[in-house]
Amino acid sequence: MDDRTPFFEGSFDSDEAADAVADLEQSDDIATAMTGMLDEFVRDSKDYDEEGQAEAALAVACLIAARISGIAPDEAAHHWLDRNPFTVSDDLHRLAAAAFDMATRSGGNHLGEAWAADRPVFLEYLEPYRKALHREPQEPAAPFVADFSRPGRQWLQVFWSITDQGLPDDSAYADAAERLVRAVDQDPDWLAWWRPAGLQELLVFGELVPGTYDERISRGRTTAEVWIGFGHSPEVSEASAARQVTDDLRTALAAAGGYLGLASVPPLPVLD
């Protein structure tokens, strides 16, 4: 067995799956959009599941399975479902089961061909979804317990970007941001603030561009995510960088704490 990442690792890996899931998130009625998409896939793919179509349908079917059971191998599924509540009707359940079976069948299927060598691994990874869709009993996942005992293990990670590009390493903002995040991550008062969340990590994705940005906060099984825009560019002077980074990080952490029901944020460390 090789170490290839399973198909559903991350944000549903393939471009087609990620696009389908993102489009659903923009729908006014997610269950209706899912029903239409899966109905079209089941009708049009009786003989062969084309590349892209099978990946998108499988992604949606697995989201429905995770909504039914609360069990998902993918952290991204837990985050998506936290942000997007919907009800699974009998018709949607039936379509999801049919689409799942078609997308994972051994013949007439792009994914079956792509994963022929690792088919047992592929199917084992997807087994919790299959069981949920086919109403088979399964053990619920054990409650997650965060572990902060290992020295050097981070609970806070922040990713700053400029329209999907990382910050230049030599910018004053990037330097101050790196130092402040490290200081917060190592501060016992901040770890005490984070512990009641019951999660291992807080992941902050900060967009540094002028204008508005749709804020998204979600709770997964093991992590929380904050996608937030700060309404300004990272072009700041060396003298003002620490103050700007402090204001931005405080905004993001307060937003996360409010969503997760945590206490008010402690004072941030002062950068030299």
C-alpha positions in Angstrom: 0.0 0.0 0.0 1.4 3.4 -0.9 1.0 6.6 1.1 -1.3 8.3 -1.3 -3.8 10.7 0.3 -7.3 9.2 0.2 -9.7 10.7 -2.3 -11.7 12.6 0.3 -8.9 14.0 2.3 -9.0 17.8 2.7 -11.6 19.9 1.0 -12.8 17.0 -1.3 -9.6 16.9 -3.2 -10.6 17.1 -6.9 -11.5 20.4 -8.5 -14.8 19.0 -9.6 -15.8 17.8 -6.1 -14.6 21.1 -4.5 -16.5 23.2 -7.1 -19.7 21.2 -6.6 -19.6 21.6 -2.8 -18.8 25.3 -3.1 -21.7 25.8 -5.5 -24.1 24.1 -3.0 -22.9 26.4 -0.3 -24.2 29.3 -2.3 -27.7 27.7 -2.9 -30.7 29.2 -1.3 -32.1 25.7 -0.7 -29.2 23.2 -0.3 -31.4 20.0 -0.1 -33.2 21.0 -3.4 -29.9 21.7 -5.1 -28.5 18.3 -4.0 -31.6 16.5 -5.2 -31.4 18.1 -8.6 -27.7 17.3 -9.0 -27.9 13.7 -7.8 -31.0 13.0 -9.8 -29.3 14.2 -13.0 -26.2 12.1 -12.2 -28.2 8.9 -11.5 -30.2 9.4 -14.8 -27.2 10.2 -17.0 -24.7 7.8 -15.6 -26.3 4.4 -15.9 -23.7 3.1 -18.3 -20.6 5.1 -17.3 -19.7 7.7 -14.7 -17.5 10.3 -16.4 -14.5 11.9 -14.7 -15.6 14.9 -12.6 -19.3 13.9 -12.5 -18.6 10.9 -10.4 -16.3 12.9 -8.0 -18.8 15.6 -7.6 -21.7 13.2 -7.0 -19.7 11.2 -4.5 -18.8 14.3 -2.6 -22.4 15.3 -2.3 -23.5 11.8 -1.4 -20.9 11.6 1.4 -22.1 15.0 2.8 -25.6 13.6 3.0 -24.3 10.4 4.6 -22.5 12.5 7.2 -25.6 14.6 7.9 -27.6 11.4 8.5 -25.1 9.7 10.8 -22.8 12.4 12.2 -19.9 10.2 11.2 -17.3 11.3 8.6 -13.6 10.5 8.1 -13.1 14.0 6.7 -12.7 17.0 8.9 -13.8 19.2 5.9 -17.2 17.5 5.9 -17.7 18.4 9.5 -16.9 22.0 8.8 -19.2 22.2 5.8 -22.1 20.6 7.6 -21.6 23.0 10.6 -22.0 25.9 8.2 -24.8 24.5 6.1 -27.7 22.9 7.9 -30.2 21.0 5.7 -32.8 18.2 6.1 -32.4 14.8 4.4 -35.7 13.7 3.0 -36.4 10.1 2.0 -36.1 11.0 -1.7 -32.7 12.7 -1.1 -31.5 9.7 1.0 -32.5 7.3 -1.8 -30.8 9.4 -4.5 -27.6 9.7 -2.4 -27.4 6.0 -1.9 -27.9 5.3 -5.6 -25.3 7.9 -6.6 -22.8 6.6 -4.0 -23.2 3.0 -5.4 -22.8 4.2 -9.0 -19.8 6.3 -8.2 -18.0 3.4 -6.4 -19.0 0.5 -8.6 -16.2 -1.6 -10.0 -17.1 -1.3 -13.7 -18.4 1.6 -15.8 -16.9 4.1 -13.4 -14.0 6.5 -13.8 -13.2 6.4 -10.0 -13.2 2.6 -10.1 -10.6 2.7 -12.9 -8.6 5.4 -11.2 -8.5 3.5 -7.9 -8.3 0.0 -9.4 -5.0 -0.8 -7.7 -6.1 0.5 -4.3 -9.8 -0.3 -4.5 -9.9 -2.0 -1.1 -8.3 1.0 0.6 -10.6 3.4 -1.3 -13.8 1.5 -0.3 -12.6 1.0 3.3 -12.1 4.8 3.6 -15.6 5.4 2.4 -17.3 2.7 4.4 -18.8 4.9 7.1 -20.6 6.9 4.4 -21.9 3.7 2.7 -23.2 2.3 5.9 -25.0 5.5 6.7 -26.7 5.7 3.3 -27.7 2.0 3.5 -29.0 2.2 7.0 -26.4 -0.3 8.3 -25.5 -0.1 12.0 -22.1 1.3 12.9 -20.3 2.3 16.0 -20.3 6.1 16.6 -16.9 7.8 16.6 -15.3 8.0 20.0 -15.5 11.4 21.5 -12.6 13.5 20.5 -10.2 14.5 23.3 -7.7 17.3 22.6 -4.1 16.6 23.7 -1.9 19.5 24.6 0.7 17.5 26.5 3.2 17.2 23.7 5.8 20.0 23.8 5.8 22.2 20.8 2.4 21.1 19.5 0.5 24.1 18.1 -3.1 24.9 18.9 -3.1 28.1 16.8 -2.2 28.4 13.1 -2.8 31.5 11.1 -2.5 31.7 7.3 -2.3 35.2 5.9 -2.9 35.8 2.2 -3.4 38.4 -0.5 -6.1 37.2 -2.9 -5.1 33.6 -2.6 -1.3 34.3 -2.4 0.8 34.2 0.6 2.5 37.3 2.1 6.0 38.1 1.0 8.3 36.8 3.7 10.2 40.1 3.9 7.2 42.3 4.6 7.0 44.0 8.0 3.4 42.7 8.4 4.6 39.1 7.8 7.4 39.4 10.3 5.2 40.8 13.0 2.5 38.3 12.3 4.8 35.3 12.7 6.2 36.6 16.0 2.8 37.4 17.4 1.1 34.1 16.5 4.1 32.2 18.0 3.8 34.2 21.2 0.0 33.6 21.5 0.4 29.9 20.7 3.0 29.6 23.6 1.1 31.8 26.1 -0.4 29.7 29.0 -3.2 32.2 29.4 -4.2 31.8 25.8 -4.1 28.0 25.9 -6.3 28.2 29.0 -8.7 30.3 26.9 -8.7 27.8 24.1 -9.1 24.5 26.1 -12.8 24.8 26.8 -13.4 24.6 23.0 -12.5 20.9 23.3 -10.7 21.1 19.9 -7.1 20.5 19.0 -6.5 23.5 16.7 -7.8 26.9 15.6 -7.1 27.6 12.0 -7.4 31.2 10.9 -7.3 32.2 7.2 -6.9 35.9 7.0 -7.4 37.9 3.8 -5.4 41.1 3.6 -7.2 43.1 0.8 -9.2 46.3 0.9 -13.0 45.9 0.8 -15.4 43.5 2.3 -15.0 39.7 2.7 -17.6 37.1 3.7 -16.7 35.8 7.1 -17.0 32.1 7.7 -16.5 30.4 11.0 -17.1 26.7 11.6 -16.5 23.9 14.1 -15.3 20.6 12.9 -14.7 17.5 14.9 -11.1 18.3 15.9 -10.6 21.9 14.7 -12.2 25.2 14.3 -11.8 27.5 11.2 -12.1 31.2 10.8 -12.1 32.7 7.3 -12.0 36.4 7.7 -11.0 39.6 5.8 -9.4 42.6 7.5 -10.3 45.2 4.9 -6.8 46.5 4.3 -3.6 45.6 2.5 -0.5 44.3 4.3 1.4 47.4 3.2 2.3 48.9 6.6 5.3 50.6 8.0 7.7 48.7 10.3 6.7 51.1 13.1 3.0 50.3 12.7 3.1 46.6 11.8 2.9 45.3 15.3 -0.1 47.4 16.1 -1.9 46.4 12.9 -1.2 42.7 13.3 -2.3 42.8 16.9 -5.7 44.5 16.0 -6.2 41.9 13.2 -5.4 38.9 15.2 -7.6 40.1 18.1 -10.5 40.5 15.7 -10.1 37.0 14.4 -9.7 35.3 17.8 -12.6 37.2 19.3 -14.8 36.1 16.3 -13.8 32.5 16.9 -14.4 32.7 20.6 -17.8 34.2 20.1 -18.8 31.5 17.8 -17.5 28.7 20.0 -18.9 30.2 23.2 -15.5 30.9 24.8 -14.6 33.5 27.4 -13.5 37.0 26.4 -10.1 37.0 24.8 -7.1 37.7 27.1 -4.7 40.5 26.4 -2.4 39.8 23.5 1.4 39.6 24.1 3.2 42.8 23.4 5.8 42.5 20.7 9.2 44.1 21.3 
